[in-house]
Amino acid sequence: MRNGILTQAAYQRSVYRKLKDDHPGLPEYVWEHCTKIPASGEELVVSESLMTGNEQELFVYAAARAVTAVAAKGGHPFGVRVSVLVPEQTEEESVKEMTKILEGMVKKQDIQILNILVQAAPDIRTMTVSVTGLGWAGEKRKAYRRKYEGREIVLVNPVALEGSLRVLYEKEKEVRERFVPVFLSKLYNSKNDLFAVRAAEKAAGFHADFVKPVTEGGVFGALWELAEETKTGYEVDLKKFPIRQDVIEICELFRLNPYQMASGGCLLVILEDGRGFVESCKREGIMASVIGRMKAGKDKIILNGEERRCTDRPAEDEWFRICKGGT
């Protein structure tokens, strides 16, 4: 199979069609990470995030994805549960340090760590982390279908930040040989931006029609998924996508496409007053830009200067090229 999350076609064949009749709560789309569970007149929003790697910050990356997914679904995150499978040679001190880093990050988000389950296995070389995010959405809301045509699309937070942070760890020697420490320090200190809870709450305040986290596969993959979920086309301008200069230079060094790279903390927001939302974000120091508009039909168009092309189906995340020892 392709690296990363199961493809939508494979999910439909092997999971959804076999289970949907007996399990009506099963999501139609493989990339849907959240479930809403009625509980005493309220809704409990539950999300899952699964990641592999060896970085000490892996707990943080997975937790940020899970927490952001809960907020994007209208939940108010209150806790995370962490399960981790580590190679048997992993030192206890390493687990202690990862726990300390996670605790420091979630405290800033006013979120509780509800459990951390650690298990060592003799036959693995790479750590696997699963994080469940939980939040309350208040009273259960009636679901209804919106018409998205004509709505503006806003991209919140810079693309490929998460992927670039992971590249810094995996390729630290090459990066430090190329860039001076002062250039890298700002990127190293950007992990808080992976938690997009405040941005999701602001989107709710602007009556957003749809909020989608951008994670594995990058913004190109997320745009395709957005169109599939809303059953609406779009037209976006690549030159308007928010991206940091340090991220651009990291990606250029290793010949990575930042628009197909893990972008935890990034949100695609569909709403009527996109420009008003962007200005509100900027007043709080949140990077955001109106990148285009939803269109009737199925066309998924990306503009880049005079070039006009259709979006490809979601591809394998660029991060896996680094994992395979590429570039």
Summary of the structure (lengths in Angstrom):
residues: 327
radius of gyration: 19.3
end to end distance: 21.7
largest distance: 57.1
contacts: 1077
relative contact order: 0.16
helix: 38%
strand: 28%
